[in-house]
Amino acid sequence: MRLIRIVDWASFLVLAAAASGSDAAQLPHDGNTGGVMEQASPAPSRTKAEQEIIELSRQKWLWMADRKMDLLEPLFHEQAVFVHMGGNFSRDVELDVIRSGKIHYKQADIQEASARILGATAIVLSRVRLLAVVGGNEVTNPFMVTEVYVRENGAWKLVQLSFSRLLGQ
């Protein structure tokens, strides 16, 4: 029952922000072959902190696509949890999966993104079409991705990332 409430809450935030026209991120693509692409949309009204965390999330997708372990390792909190369709991974397992290419996050098409800052915690919700290579097979899936960050010693750390597959898309 609790999971349903969290999913409903996340859906509510995304739908409410979309209805107000403040949800879609307008972030540039850096021209890499992998990474992030976004659809053009009206510029949202965000605080500086919300813009910063959405930009960090966007950068994370690029770093994952390019396997920039030197940037991902300090970003991922020591106790981070990664929830995939097939199970949950610890920080070390997720880093190994990226490093080894067991999952290659080739491109994240961020269709919408929103952020909420709650003290030293940030929640980023992104509707993403993810192109990845999993077990040697190229797959594209639509996801609602939930990322939770905490601010420690002046830096944001990713403590949780969940992929929820969107049905009918």
N, C-alpha and C positions, 0 to 999 in steps of 0.2 A: 504494500500500500504506500509506503514512504517513497519508493521509486517513482510511482505514478505521480505523486505530488511534485517531485522535483522536475520531472519531465514536463508536467503541466505548467509549472512556474517558469521554466526556461522558455517554453512555447509562448506563454503569455508575454514575457519580456520582449521576445523577438517580434511577435505580432503587434504589441502595443507600440514599439519603436517604429515598426514599418508603417503602421497606420498614421503615426505622427510625422512620417517622412524623415526621421532622424536615425535610421538604422543602417543604411548601406554605406560601407566604407569606400571612399574614393582614394585609393592608394596607388601610387605609380608602380609599374612593372620595371624592373631594372635591366631588362633585355637578356637575362640569362636564358639558356635553353630550358632549364628546369625552373621550378620555383613557384611564383605567384602571379596570377592574372586576376584582375578584378573587372567587373562591369561598371561602366560609368553610371553615376547616379548623382542626385543633388548632394551638395556638401552638407554634412550634418553639423549640428551645433553640439560641440563637445568641449569638455574642460581640457586643460592642458594635460592633466594626469590621464584622462581617458584616451586622448590622442597618443600619448606616450606608450600606454600599454597595448593599444591596438597596433601601433607601429612595431613594438617588440614582438607581438604575435606574428605579424606579417614577416618580420625578419627571421623568426624561428622557422617558418615554413621554407624560406630560402636556404637557411643553414642546413635543414634536414635534407632538402633536395640535393644540395652540394656536399653533403656529409662533412660539414665543418665541425668536427668533433671538438676542436679547441674552443669553439664558441658555445656549443651545446652543453658540454660538461659543466661549465660554471653556471649556466642558466638553469639546468635541472637540479632541483633541490635533492639533497641526499636521501630524503624519505619520500620522494615523488612516486606517484602511482599513475600508470598509463593503462586505460581501459580500452581494449580493442574488441572487435566483434568476436574474436576467438579466445579471449581471456584477458587477464590482468598481468601487467609487467611491472617490475621494480625499475628504478632508475638504471641500475647496472644492466639489466636485461634489455631495456629499451635502447640504451646506448650501444650495446653489442649488436642488436638487431639492425640498427642504422649503420654502424661501422662495417658489419659483415655483408650488408646488402640483402639480408633475409627479407627485409622490407625496404624498398627504395621509394621514398616519397618523391616522385618525379615532378609533379606540378599540383599546386593547390589553387584552384580558381575560387577565390573568395567572393561570394555573391552578396553577402551581407555580413556586417560585423557590428557588435555593440559591446560596450564596457560599462561595468558598474564598479565604483571604487568604494570600499567599505573600510575606512581606517587604513590599516596596513595590508589589506586584502583586496585583490582585484579579480573580477570575474569577466572573462571574455567569452561571448557567444558568437560563433561564426557559422554561417551556412556556407558549406564548402563542397565543391565538386572536386574530389581527389583522384588524381591519376597516380597509380602506384604499381610497382612490380612486386608481387608477393609470391614467393615460391617459384620464381621464374615466369609467372604469368602476369601480363599487364592487365590491370583492372581499373575501372573508373566507377566510383561510388559517390552518391550524394550523402553528405553527413551534416548533422548539426554537431559542431565540435564545441565542447565546454572546456575552457582552460581556467584554472585557478592559480593565481600568483600571490606570493606574500613578499612584502618588502623587508629585507634583512640587511642591516649595515648599509643602507642607502641604495641597494640594488634589488630589482625584482627577481624572484626565483619561482620557476614553474613547479608547483607542488602536485598538480593533478591535471590530466588531460584525458577526456573521454570522447570517443567517437560513437554517436548515435546515428545509425543508418536511417535515412528518410525514405519512407515507402512511397511508391507511386511517382517517383521522379526520375 
